[in-house]
Amino acid sequence: MIASWVPNVAPGDVLCTGTTNPDISGAFYAVDDYGGYGSWRHWTNTFYIWYDGVAEEYEISRVRGTLGSEYWTLGGPNPEGEYTAMGTNTGNATIAIVS
């Protein structure tokens, strides 16, 4: 069940679950591809999911292309799965694409 405060999602968008600090739960909306891979922006416009072609893994960070001090990482070219907290943030985030 999606919380009532989360804006509507459509196929191709993603949902994030988990207890994280900072809180990145809720909807991420599909935006333009980044480096030839899918990219999504959090509904609050504070975080992005993007593919790091050099590290060959998906990242969640405040700026596409930059990890910064608060980010999550998931190995491989598939954006779905459990992302590991890195840097100063805490808690793992699970991403699922809306079909």
C-alpha positions in Angstrom: 0.0 0.0 0.0 1.4 3.4 -1.0 1.0 6.1 1.6 -1.7 8.7 0.7 0.9 11.5 0.7 2.9 9.8 -2.1 1.9 11.3 -5.5 0.6 9.0 -8.2 3.0 6.7 -9.9 2.9 5.3 -13.4 4.5 2.3 -15.1 8.3 2.9 -15.4 8.4 4.9 -12.2 9.9 3.3 -9.1 9.0 2.9 -5.4 11.5 2.9 -2.6 10.8 1.2 0.7 13.0 0.8 3.8 13.9 2.9 6.8 16.6 5.3 5.7 18.2 8.5 7.1 17.7 10.8 5.2 14.3 9.4 4.3 14.2 8.5 0.6 11.0 6.3 0.8 8.2 6.8 -1.7 8.0 7.5 -5.4 10.8 8.2 -7.8 9.7 9.4 -11.2 11.3 8.5 -14.5 13.4 11.3 -16.0 15.7 11.4 -19.0 18.2 8.6 -19.4 21.6 9.2 -17.8 24.6 7.6 -19.6 22.3 5.4 -21.6 20.5 3.9 -18.6 17.3 4.7 -16.8 17.3 7.5 -14.3 14.6 8.6 -11.7 14.1 11.6 -9.5 12.6 11.4 -5.9 9.1 13.0 -5.6 10.6 15.7 -3.3 13.3 16.5 -5.9 16.0 15.7 -3.4 17.6 12.5 -4.7 18.2 10.7 -8.0 18.7 7.1 -9.0 21.3 6.8 -11.7 23.8 4.4 -13.3 27.5 4.9 -12.7 29.1 3.5 -15.8 32.6 3.6 -14.4 31.8 1.7 -11.2 29.2 -0.4 -13.1 26.5 0.1 -10.4 23.3 2.0 -9.7 23.5 4.8 -7.2 21.1 7.0 -5.3 22.5 10.4 -4.5 21.5 14.1 -4.4 23.2 14.9 -7.7 23.3 12.6 -10.7 26.9 11.8 -11.5 28.2 12.7 -8.0 28.1 10.5 -5.0 28.5 13.2 -2.4 28.5 12.3 1.3 25.1 10.6 1.4 24.4 7.8 -1.1 23.3 4.3 -1.6 24.7 1.7 -4.0 23.6 -1.4 -5.9 26.0 -3.4 -8.0 25.2 -4.1 -11.7 23.0 -2.6 -14.4 19.6 -3.5 -12.9 18.1 -0.7 -10.8 15.8 -3.0 -8.8 17.0 -4.5 -5.5 18.4 -3.5 -2.1 20.7 -0.6 -2.1 23.4 -0.4 0.6 23.9 2.9 2.6 27.3 4.5 2.1 28.8 7.7 3.4 27.0 9.4 6.3 23.5 8.1 5.7 22.0 5.0 7.3 19.5 2.2 6.4 19.2 0.1 3.2 16.7 1.1 0.5 14.7 -1.4 -1.7 13.8 -0.2 -5.2 11.1 -1.8 -7.3 9.9 -0.6 -10.8 6.2 0.0 -11.1 4.7 -2.2 -13.9 
